[in-house]
Amino acid sequence: MENEIKKYPKHACQYCGAERKYVETIIDDEFFWSEKENIYQPNGFTDIFEHTGNNRCAECEKNWTGL
């Protein structure tokens, strides 16, 4: 039985070779209560976010192993 070892670039997913990854972030957007429509509505959208440190491959969904 032969095991084929595949080598991928260091920046790619080491499981499947994909070069796209998902980066999990927490985004803090503000909403306000609209008395007129009785729903929460966005008060604009912000670019305030922080990375959680969780990354996964966009193709195989495994934890990211590239750089």
mmCIF file of the N, C-alpha and C atoms, coordinates in Angstrom:
data_MODEL
# 
_entry.id   MODEL 
# 
loop_
_atom_site.group_PDB 
_atom_site.id 
_atom_site.type_symbol 
_atom_site.label_atom_id 
_atom_site.label_alt_id 
_atom_site.label_comp_id 
_atom_site.label_asym_id 
_atom_site.label_entity_id 
_atom_site.label_seq_id 
_atom_site.pdbx_PDB_ins_code 
_atom_site.Cartn_x 
_atom_site.Cartn_y 
_atom_site.Cartn_z 
_atom_site.occupancy 
_atom_site.B_iso_or_equiv 
_atom_site.pdbx_formal_charge 
_atom_site.auth_seq_id 
_atom_site.auth_comp_id 
_atom_site.auth_asym_id 
_atom_site.auth_atom_id 
_atom_site.pdbx_PDB_model_num 
ATOM 1   N N  . MET A 1 1  ? 0.839   -1.185 0.000  1.00 0.00 ? 1  MET A N  1 
ATOM 2   C CA . MET A 1 1  ? 0.000   0.000  0.000  1.00 0.00 ? 1  MET A CA 1 
ATOM 3   C C  . MET A 1 1  ? 0.880   1.243  0.000  1.00 0.00 ? 1  MET A C  1 
ATOM 4   N N  . GLU A 1 2  ? 0.620   2.143  -0.949 1.00 0.00 ? 2  GLU A N  1 
ATOM 5   C CA . GLU A 1 2  ? 1.411   3.363  -1.047 1.00 0.00 ? 2  GLU A CA 1 
ATOM 6   C C  . GLU A 1 2  ? 0.632   4.555  -0.533 1.00 0.00 ? 2  GLU A C  1 
ATOM 7   N N  . ASN A 1 3  ? 1.291   5.386  0.249  1.00 0.00 ? 3  ASN A N  1 
ATOM 8   C CA . ASN A 1 3  ? 0.701   6.643  0.691  1.00 0.00 ? 3  ASN A CA 1 
ATOM 9   C C  . ASN A 1 3  ? 1.353   7.751  -0.102 1.00 0.00 ? 3  ASN A C  1 
ATOM 10  N N  . GLU A 1 4  ? 0.552   8.496  -0.851 1.00 0.00 ? 4  GLU A N  1 
ATOM 11  C CA . GLU A 1 4  ? 1.078   9.603  -1.618 1.00 0.00 ? 4  GLU A CA 1 
ATOM 12  C C  . GLU A 1 4  ? 1.080   10.850 -0.744 1.00 0.00 ? 4  GLU A C  1 
ATOM 13  N N  . ILE A 1 5  ? 2.245   11.470 -0.622 1.00 0.00 ? 5  ILE A N  1 
ATOM 14  C CA . ILE A 1 5  ? 2.363   12.685 0.177  1.00 0.00 ? 5  ILE A CA 1 
ATOM 15  C C  . ILE A 1 5  ? 2.288   13.873 -0.767 1.00 0.00 ? 5  ILE A C  1 
ATOM 16  N N  . LYS A 1 6  ? 1.289   14.721 -0.550 1.00 0.00 ? 6  LYS A N  1 
ATOM 17  C CA . LYS A 1 6  ? 1.130   15.909 -1.372 1.00 0.00 ? 6  LYS A CA 1 
ATOM 18  C C  . LYS A 1 6  ? 1.723   17.092 -0.647 1.00 0.00 ? 6  LYS A C  1 
ATOM 19  N N  . LYS A 1 7  ? 2.405   17.939 -1.398 1.00 0.00 ? 7  LYS A N  1 
ATOM 20  C CA . LYS A 1 7  ? 2.983   19.149 -0.821 1.00 0.00 ? 7  LYS A CA 1 
ATOM 21  C C  . LYS A 1 7  ? 2.270   20.347 -1.415 1.00 0.00 ? 7  LYS A C  1 
ATOM 22  N N  . TYR A 1 8  ? 1.834   21.235 -0.552 1.00 0.00 ? 8  TYR A N  1 
ATOM 23  C CA . TYR A 1 8  ? 1.164   22.458 -0.960 1.00 0.00 ? 8  TYR A CA 1 
ATOM 24  C C  . TYR A 1 8  ? 2.003   23.643 -0.524 1.00 0.00 ? 8  TYR A C  1 
ATOM 25  N N  . PRO A 1 9  ? 1.835   24.798 -1.169 1.00 0.00 ? 9  PRO A N  1 
ATOM 26  C CA . PRO A 1 9  ? 2.562   25.999 -0.725 1.00 0.00 ? 9  PRO A CA 1 
ATOM 27  C C  . PRO A 1 9  ? 2.269   26.284 0.751  1.00 0.00 ? 9  PRO A C  1 
ATOM 28  N N  . LYS A 1 10 ? 3.210   26.893 1.438  1.00 0.00 ? 10 LYS A N  1 
ATOM 29  C CA . LYS A 1 10 ? 3.067   27.134 2.882  1.00 0.00 ? 10 LYS A CA 1 
ATOM 30  C C  . LYS A 1 10 ? 1.848   27.981 3.221  1.00 0.00 ? 10 LYS A C  1 
ATOM 31  N N  . HIS A 1 11 ? 1.444   28.874 2.312  1.00 0.00 ? 11 HIS A N  1 
ATOM 32  C CA . HIS A 1 11 ? 0.312   29.761 2.602  1.00 0.00 ? 11 HIS A CA 1 
ATOM 33  C C  . HIS A 1 11 ? -1.034  29.075 2.364  1.00 0.00 ? 11 HIS A C  1 
ATOM 34  N N  . ALA A 1 12 ? -1.040  27.910 1.733  1.00 0.00 ? 12 ALA A N  1 
ATOM 35  C CA . ALA A 1 12 ? -2.286  27.216 1.397  1.00 0.00 ? 12 ALA A CA 1 
ATOM 36  C C  . ALA A 1 12 ? -2.686  26.244 2.502  1.00 0.00 ? 12 ALA A C  1 
ATOM 37  N N  . CYS A 1 13 ? -3.948  25.790 2.442  1.00 0.00 ? 13 CYS A N  1 
ATOM 38  C CA . CYS A 1 13 ? -4.429  24.761 3.366  1.00 0.00 ? 13 CYS A CA 1 
ATOM 39  C C  . CYS A 1 13 ? -3.594  23.508 3.160  1.00 0.00 ? 13 CYS A C  1 
ATOM 40  N N  . GLN A 1 14 ? -3.072  22.967 4.218  1.00 0.00 ? 14 GLN A N  1 
ATOM 41  C CA . GLN A 1 14 ? -2.206  21.804 4.106  1.00 0.00 ? 14 GLN A CA 1 
ATOM 42  C C  . GLN A 1 14 ? -2.988  20.501 3.977  1.00 0.00 ? 14 GLN A C  1 
ATOM 43  N N  . TYR A 1 15 ? -4.321  20.560 4.093  1.00 0.00 ? 15 TYR A N  1 
ATOM 44  C CA . TYR A 1 15 ? -5.157  19.382 3.881  1.00 0.00 ? 15 TYR A CA 1 
ATOM 45  C C  . TYR A 1 15 ? -5.546  19.224 2.415  1.00 0.00 ? 15 TYR A C  1 
ATOM 46  N N  . CYS A 1 16 ? -5.969  20.353 1.776  1.00 0.00 ? 16 CYS A N  1 
ATOM 47  C CA . CYS A 1 16 ? -6.506  20.236 0.416  1.00 0.00 ? 16 CYS A CA 1 
ATOM 48  C C  . CYS A 1 16 ? -5.837  21.160 -0.601 1.00 0.00 ? 16 CYS A C  1 
ATOM 49  N N  . GLY A 1 17 ? -5.009  22.094 -0.156 1.00 0.00 ? 17 GLY A N  1 
ATOM 50  C CA . GLY A 1 17 ? -4.317  22.993 -1.067 1.00 0.00 ? 17 GLY A CA 1 
ATOM 51  C C  . GLY A 1 17 ? -5.072  24.269 -1.410 1.00 0.00 ? 17 GLY A C  1 
ATOM 52  N N  . ALA A 1 18 ? -6.233  24.481 -0.826 1.00 0.00 ? 18 ALA A N  1 
ATOM 53  C CA . ALA A 1 18 ? -7.019  25.680 -1.114 1.00 0.00 ? 18 ALA A CA 1 
ATOM 54  C C  . ALA A 1 18 ? -6.281  26.928 -0.642 1.00 0.00 ? 18 ALA A C  1 
ATOM 55  N N  . GLU A 1 19 ? -6.491  28.025 -1.335 1.00 0.00 ? 19 GLU A N  1 
ATOM 56  C CA . GLU A 1 19 ? -5.853  29.287 -0.973 1.00 0.00 ? 19 GLU A CA 1 
ATOM 57  C C  . GLU A 1 19 ? -6.855  30.297 -0.431 1.00 0.00 ? 19 GLU A C  1 
ATOM 58  N N  . ARG A 1 20 ? -8.042  29.835 -0.050 1.00 0.00 ? 20 ARG A N  1 
ATOM 59  C CA . ARG A 1 20 ? -9.062  30.703 0.545  1.00 0.00 ? 20 ARG A CA 1 
ATOM 60  C C  . ARG A 1 20 ? -9.385  30.185 1.939  1.00 0.00 ? 20 ARG A C  1 
ATOM 61  N N  . LYS A 1 21 ? -9.538  31.105 2.885  1.00 0.00 ? 21 LYS A N  1 
ATOM 62  C CA . LYS A 1 21 ? -9.885  30.704 4.237  1.00 0.00 ? 21 LYS A CA 1 
ATOM 63  C C  . LYS A 1 21 ? -10.965 31.604 4.798  1.00 0.00 ? 21 LYS A C  1 
ATOM 64  N N  . TYR A 1 22 ? -11.716 31.085 5.745  1.00 0.00 ? 22 TYR A N  1 
ATOM 65  C CA . TYR A 1 22 ? -12.691 31.866 6.494  1.00 0.00 ? 22 TYR A CA 1 
ATOM 66  C C  . TYR A 1 22 ? -12.025 32.327 7.776  1.00 0.00 ? 22 TYR A C  1 
ATOM 67  N N  . VAL A 1 23 ? -12.197 33.601 8.106  1.00 0.00 ? 23 VAL A N  1 
ATOM 68  C CA . VAL A 1 23 ? -11.662 34.172 9.335  1.00 0.00 ? 23 VAL A CA 1 
ATOM 69  C C  . VAL A 1 23 ? -12.853 34.606 10.166 1.00 0.00 ? 23 VAL A C  1 
ATOM 70  N N  . GLU A 1 24 ? -13.019 34.005 11.346 1.00 0.00 ? 24 GLU A N  1 
ATOM 71  C CA . GLU A 1 24 ? -14.151 34.330 12.204 1.00 0.00 ? 24 GLU A CA 1 
ATOM 72  C C  . GLU A 1 24 ? -13.898 35.655 12.908 1.00 0.00 ? 24 GLU A C  1 
ATOM 73  N N  . THR A 1 25 ? -14.904 36.520 12.866 1.00 0.00 ? 25 THR A N  1 
ATOM 74  C CA . THR A 1 25 ? -14.805 37.819 13.535 1.00 0.00 ? 25 THR A CA 1 
ATOM 75  C C  . THR A 1 25 ? -16.069 38.079 14.342 1.00 0.00 ? 25 THR A C  1 
ATOM 76  N N  . ILE A 1 26 ? -15.933 38.956 15.303 1.00 0.00 ? 26 ILE A N  1 
ATOM 77  C CA . ILE A 1 26 ? -17.081 39.443 16.066 1.00 0.00 ? 26 ILE A CA 1 
ATOM 78  C C  . ILE A 1 26 ? -17.294 40.883 15.629 1.00 0.00 ? 26 ILE A C  1 
ATOM 79  N N  . ILE A 1 27 ? -18.493 41.165 15.129 1.00 0.00 ? 27 ILE A N  1 
ATOM 80  C CA . ILE A 1 27 ? -18.811 42.504 14.639 1.00 0.00 ? 27 ILE A CA 1 
ATOM 81  C C  . ILE A 1 27 ? -19.816 43.149 15.583 1.00 0.00 ? 27 ILE A C  1 
ATOM 82  N N  . ASP A 1 28 ? -19.504 44.351 16.005 1.00 0.00 ? 28 ASP A N  1 
ATOM 83  C CA . ASP A 1 28 ? -20.407 45.103 16.878 1.00 0.00 ? 28 ASP A CA 1 
ATOM 84  C C  . ASP A 1 28 ? -21.131 46.162 16.053 1.00 0.00 ? 28 ASP A C  1 
ATOM 85  N N  . ASP A 1 29 ? -22.346 45.856 15.623 1.00 0.00 ? 29 ASP A N  1 
ATOM 86  C CA . ASP A 1 29 ? -23.191 46.831 14.949 1.00 0.00 ? 29 ASP A CA 1 
ATOM 87  C C  . ASP A 1 29 ? -24.277 47.279 15.914 1.00 0.00 ? 29 ASP A C  1 
ATOM 88  N N  . GLU A 1 30 ? -24.726 48.505 15.757 1.00 0.00 ? 30 GLU A N  1 
ATOM 89  C CA . GLU A 1 30 ? -25.697 49.089 16.673 1.00 0.00 ? 30 GLU A CA 1 
ATOM 90  C C  . GLU A 1 30 ? -27.080 49.129 16.029 1.00 0.00 ? 30 GLU A C  1 
ATOM 91  N N  . PHE A 1 31 ? -28.087 48.738 16.800 1.00 0.00 ? 31 PHE A N  1 
ATOM 92  C CA . PHE A 1 31 ? -29.470 48.771 16.346 1.00 0.00 ? 31 PHE A CA 1 
ATOM 93  C C  . PHE A 1 31 ? -30.296 49.600 17.333 1.00 0.00 ? 31 PHE A C  1 
ATOM 94  N N  . PHE A 1 32 ? -31.330 50.261 16.838 1.00 0.00 ? 32 PHE A N  1 
ATOM 95  C CA . PHE A 1 32 ? -32.200 51.031 17.715 1.00 0.00 ? 32 PHE A CA 1 
ATOM 96  C C  . PHE A 1 32 ? -33.651 50.595 17.495 1.00 0.00 ? 32 PHE A C  1 
ATOM 97  N N  . TRP A 1 33 ? -34.473 50.786 18.509 1.00 0.00 ? 33 TRP A N  1 
ATOM 98  C CA . TRP A 1 33 ? -35.882 50.387 18.452 1.00 0.00 ? 33 TRP A CA 1 
ATOM 99  C C  . TRP A 1 33 ? -36.686 51.466 17.739 1.00 0.00 ? 33 TRP A C  1 
ATOM 100 N N  . SER A 1 34 ? -37.411 51.079 16.705 1.00 0.00 ? 34 SER A N  1 
ATOM 101 C CA . SER A 1 34 ? -38.270 51.997 15.961 1.00 0.00 ? 34 SER A CA 1 
ATOM 102 C C  . SER A 1 34 ? -39.687 51.866 16.499 1.00 0.00 ? 34 SER A C  1 
ATOM 103 N N  . GLU A 1 35 ? -40.149 52.905 17.172 1.00 0.00 ? 35 GLU A N  1 
ATOM 104 C CA . GLU A 1 35 ? -41.519 52.912 17.702 1.00 0.00 ? 35 GLU A CA 1 
ATOM 105 C C  . GLU A 1 35 ? -42.545 52.863 16.565 1.00 0.00 ? 35 GLU A C  1 
ATOM 106 N N  . LYS A 1 36 ? -42.201 53.482 15.453 1.00 0.00 ? 36 LYS A N  1 
ATOM 107 C CA . LYS A 1 36 ? -43.107 53.546 14.314 1.00 0.00 ? 36 LYS A CA 1 
ATOM 108 C C  . LYS A 1 36 ? -43.349 52.155 13.700 1.00 0.00 ? 36 LYS A C  1 
ATOM 109 N N  . GLU A 1 37 ? -42.257 51.371 13.539 1.00 0.00 ? 37 GLU A N  1 
ATOM 110 C CA . GLU A 1 37 ? -42.372 50.072 12.883 1.00 0.00 ? 37 GLU A CA 1 
ATOM 111 C C  . GLU A 1 37 ? -42.327 48.894 13.863 1.00 0.00 ? 37 GLU A C  1 
ATOM 112 N N  . ASN A 1 38 ? -42.086 49.167 15.125 1.00 0.00 ? 38 ASN A N  1 
ATOM 113 C CA . ASN A 1 38 ? -41.996 48.146 16.172 1.00 0.00 ? 38 ASN A CA 1 
ATOM 114 C C  . ASN A 1 38 ? -40.980 47.041 15.864 1.00 0.00 ? 38 ASN A C  1 
ATOM 115 N N  . ILE A 1 39 ? -39.828 47.465 15.363 1.00 0.00 ? 39 ILE A N  1 
ATOM 116 C CA . ILE A 1 39 ? -38.722 46.528 15.124 1.00 0.00 ? 39 ILE A CA 1 
ATOM 117 C C  . ILE A 1 39 ? -37.406 47.246 15.405 1.00 0.00 ? 39 ILE A C  1 
ATOM 118 N N  . TYR A 1 40 ? -36.362 46.464 15.604 1.00 0.00 ? 40 TYR A N  1 
ATOM 119 C CA . TYR A 1 40 ? -35.024 47.038 15.701 1.00 0.00 ? 40 TYR A CA 1 
ATOM 120 C C  . TYR A 1 40 ? -34.521 47.320 14.296 1.00 0.00 ? 40 TYR A C  1 
ATOM 121 N N  . GLN A 1 41 ? -33.910 48.490 14.115 1.00 0.00 ? 41 GLN A N  1 
ATOM 122 C CA . GLN A 1 41 ? -33.356 48.869 12.826 1.00 0.00 ? 41 GLN A CA 1 
ATOM 123 C C  . GLN A 1 41 ? -31.891 49.230 13.000 1.00 0.00 ? 41 GLN A C  1 
ATOM 124 N N  . PRO A 1 42 ? -31.074 48.975 11.969 1.00 0.00 ? 42 PRO A N  1 
ATOM 125 C CA . PRO A 1 42 ? -29.650 49.287 12.084 1.00 0.00 ? 42 PRO A CA 1 
ATOM 126 C C  . PRO A 1 42 ? -29.413 50.786 12.157 1.00 0.00 ? 42 PRO A C  1 
ATOM 127 N N  . ASN A 1 43 ? -28.493 51.154 13.011 1.00 0.00 ? 43 ASN A N  1 
ATOM 128 C CA . ASN A 1 43 ? -28.081 52.554 13.141 1.00 0.00 ? 43 ASN A CA 1 
ATOM 129 C C  . ASN A 1 43 ? -26.778 52.708 12.357 1.00 0.00 ? 43 ASN A C  1 
ATOM 130 N N  . GLY A 1 44 ? -26.854 52.470 11.039 1.00 0.00 ? 44 GLY A N  1 
ATOM 131 C CA . GLY A 1 44 ? -25.648 52.441 10.214 1.00 0.00 ? 44 GLY A CA 1 
ATOM 132 C C  . GLY A 1 44 ? -24.891 51.155 10.503 1.00 0.00 ? 44 GLY A C  1 
ATOM 133 N N  . PHE A 1 45 ? -23.869 50.905 9.770  1.00 0.00 ? 45 PHE A N  1 
ATOM 134 C CA . PHE A 1 45 ? -23.044 49.728 10.016 1.00 0.00 ? 45 PHE A CA 1 
ATOM 135 C C  . PHE A 1 45 ? -21.625 50.182 10.246 1.00 0.00 ? 45 PHE A C  1 
ATOM 136 N N  . THR A 1 46 ? -20.950 49.529 11.154 1.00 0.00 ? 46 THR A N  1 
ATOM 137 C CA . THR A 1 46 ? -19.601 49.940 11.522 1.00 0.00 ? 46 THR A CA 1 
ATOM 138 C C  . THR A 1 46 ? -18.574 48.964 10.978 1.00 0.00 ? 46 THR A C  1 
ATOM 139 N N  . ASP A 1 47 ? -17.355 49.401 10.979 1.00 0.00 ? 47 ASP A N  1 
ATOM 140 C CA . ASP A 1 47 ? -16.236 48.533 10.630 1.00 0.00 ? 47 ASP A CA 1 
ATOM 141 C C  . ASP A 1 47 ? -15.507 48.101 11.898 1.00 0.00 ? 47 ASP A C  1 
ATOM 142 N N  . ILE A 1 48 ? -16.213 48.109 13.008 1.00 0.00 ? 48 ILE A N  1 
ATOM 143 C CA . ILE A 1 48 ? -15.602 47.718 14.276 1.00 0.00 ? 48 ILE A CA 1 
ATOM 144 C C  . ILE A 1 48 ? -15.769 46.206 14.438 1.00 0.00 ? 48 ILE A C  1 
ATOM 145 N N  . PHE A 1 49 ? -14.668 45.501 14.359 1.00 0.00 ? 49 PHE A N  1 
ATOM 146 C CA . PHE A 1 49 ? -14.714 44.056 14.527 1.00 0.00 ? 49 PHE A CA 1 
ATOM 147 C C  . PHE A 1 49 ? -13.400 43.576 15.108 1.00 0.00 ? 49 PHE A C  1 
ATOM 148 N N  . GLU A 1 50 ? -13.420 42.381 15.656 1.00 0.00 ? 50 GLU A N  1 
ATOM 149 C CA . GLU A 1 50 ? -12.193 41.791 16.186 1.00 0.00 ? 50 GLU A CA 1 
ATOM 150 C C  . GLU A 1 50 ? -12.132 40.336 15.770 1.00 0.00 ? 50 GLU A C  1 
ATOM 151 N N  . HIS A 1 51 ? -10.927 39.881 15.523 1.00 0.00 ? 51 HIS A N  1 
ATOM 152 C CA . HIS A 1 51 ? -10.723 38.488 15.139 1.00 0.00 ? 51 HIS A CA 1 
ATOM 153 C C  . HIS A 1 51 ? -10.808 37.605 16.370 1.00 0.00 ? 51 HIS A C  1 
ATOM 154 N N  . THR A 1 52 ? -11.438 36.461 16.228 1.00 0.00 ? 52 THR A N  1 
ATOM 155 C CA . THR A 1 52 ? -11.528 35.520 17.347 1.00 0.00 ? 52 THR A CA 1 
ATOM 156 C C  . THR A 1 52 ? -10.333 34.583 17.382 1.00 0.00 ? 52 THR A C  1 
ATOM 157 N N  . GLY A 1 53 ? -9.583  34.541 16.290 1.00 0.00 ? 53 GLY A N  1 
ATOM 158 C CA . GLY A 1 53 ? -8.465  33.609 16.205 1.00 0.00 ? 53 GLY A CA 1 
ATOM 159 C C  . GLY A 1 53 ? -8.850  32.296 15.560 1.00 0.00 ? 53 GLY A C  1 
ATOM 160 N N  . ASN A 1 54 ? -10.138 32.122 15.240 1.00 0.00 ? 54 ASN A N  1 
ATOM 161 C CA . ASN A 1 54 ? -10.591 30.892 14.588 1.00 0.00 ? 54 ASN A CA 1 
ATOM 162 C C  . ASN A 1 54 ? -10.578 31.087 13.080 1.00 0.00 ? 54 ASN A C  1 
ATOM 163 N N  . ASN A 1 55 ? -9.824  30.222 12.401 1.00 0.00 ? 55 ASN A N  1 
ATOM 164 C CA . ASN A 1 55 ? -9.740  30.241 10.943 1.00 0.00 ? 55 ASN A CA 1 
ATOM 165 C C  . ASN A 1 55 ? -10.015 28.833 10.439 1.00 0.00 ? 55 ASN A C  1 
ATOM 166 N N  . ARG A 1 56 ? -10.715 28.725 9.289  1.00 0.00 ? 56 ARG A N  1 
ATOM 167 C CA . ARG A 1 56 ? -10.927 27.408 8.694  1.00 0.00 ? 56 ARG A CA 1 
ATOM 168 C C  . ARG A 1 56 ? -10.874 27.528 7.185  1.00 0.00 ? 56 ARG A C  1 
ATOM 169 N N  . CYS A 1 57 ? -10.620 26.428 6.545  1.00 0.00 ? 57 CYS A N  1 
ATOM 170 C CA . CYS A 1 57 ? -10.519 26.378 5.095  1.00 0.00 ? 57 CYS A CA 1 
ATOM 171 C C  . CYS A 1 57 ? -11.894 26.609 4.481  1.00 0.00 ? 57 CYS A C  1 
ATOM 172 N N  . ALA A 1 58 ? -11.952 27.425 3.436  1.00 0.00 ? 58 ALA A N  1 
ATOM 173 C CA . ALA A 1 58 ? -13.217 27.724 2.768  1.00 0.00 ? 58 ALA A CA 1 
ATOM 174 C C  . ALA A 1 58 ? -13.694 26.546 1.926  1.00 0.00 ? 58 ALA A C  1 
ATOM 175 N N  . GLU A 1 59 ? -12.821 25.601 1.636  1.00 0.00 ? 59 GLU A N  1 
ATOM 176 C CA . GLU A 1 59 ? -13.211 24.472 0.789  1.00 0.00 ? 59 GLU A CA 1 
ATOM 177 C C  . GLU A 1 59 ? -13.449 23.189 1.578  1.00 0.00 ? 59 GLU A C  1 
ATOM 178 N N  . CYS A 1 60 ? -12.492 22.780 2.403  1.00 0.00 ? 60 CYS A N  1 
ATOM 179 C CA . CYS A 1 60 ? -12.651 21.501 3.104  1.00 0.00 ? 60 CYS A CA 1 
ATOM 180 C C  . CYS A 1 60 ? -13.191 21.670 4.525  1.00 0.00 ? 60 CYS A C  1 
ATOM 181 N N  . GLU A 1 61 ? -13.310 22.927 5.001  1.00 0.00 ? 61 GLU A N  1 
ATOM 182 C CA . GLU A 1 61 ? -13.888 23.250 6.313  1.00 0.00 ? 61 GLU A CA 1 
ATOM 183 C C  . GLU A 1 61 ? -13.045 22.789 7.515  1.00 0.00 ? 61 GLU A C  1 
ATOM 184 N N  . LYS A 1 62 ? -11.836 22.309 7.278  1.00 0.00 ? 62 LYS A N  1 
ATOM 185 C CA . LYS A 1 62 ? -10.982 21.900 8.394  1.00 0.00 ? 62 LYS A CA 1 
ATOM 186 C C  . LYS A 1 62 ? -10.284 23.127 8.960  1.00 0.00 ? 62 LYS A C  1 
ATOM 187 N N  . ASN A 1 63 ? -9.771  23.023 10.187 1.00 0.00 ? 63 ASN A N  1 
ATOM 188 C CA . ASN A 1 63 ? -9.032  24.135 10.791 1.00 0.00 ? 63 ASN A CA 1 
ATOM 189 C C  . ASN A 1 63 ? -7.890  24.533 9.862  1.00 0.00 ? 63 ASN A C  1 
ATOM 190 N N  . TRP A 1 64 ? -7.659  25.840 9.734  1.00 0.00 ? 64 TRP A N  1 
ATOM 191 C CA . TRP A 1 64 ? -6.659  26.336 8.804  1.00 0.00 ? 64 TRP A CA 1 
ATOM 192 C C  . TRP A 1 64 ? -5.259  25.948 9.237  1.00 0.00 ? 64 TRP A C  1 
ATOM 193 N N  . THR A 1 65 ? -4.483  25.430 8.296  1.00 0.00 ? 65 THR A N  1 
ATOM 194 C CA . THR A 1 65 ? -3.137  24.959 8.595  1.00 0.00 ? 65 THR A CA 1 
ATOM 195 C C  . THR A 1 65 ? -2.064  25.729 7.853  1.00 0.00 ? 65 THR A C  1 
ATOM 196 N N  . GLY A 1 66 ? -2.467  26.645 6.951  1.00 0.00 ? 66 GLY A N  1 
ATOM 197 C CA . GLY A 1 66 ? -1.485  27.447 6.220  1.00 0.00 ? 66 GLY A CA 1 
ATOM 198 C C  . GLY A 1 66 ? -0.963  28.582 7.085  1.00 0.00 ? 66 GLY A C  1 
ATOM 199 N N  . LEU A 1 67 ? -0.119  29.417 6.473  1.00 0.00 ? 67 LEU A N  1 
ATOM 200 C CA . LEU A 1 67 ? 0.423   30.567 7.204  1.00 0.00 ? 67 LEU A CA 1 
ATOM 201 C C  . LEU A 1 67 ? -0.656  31.532 7.599  1.00 0.00 ? 67 LEU A C  1 
# 
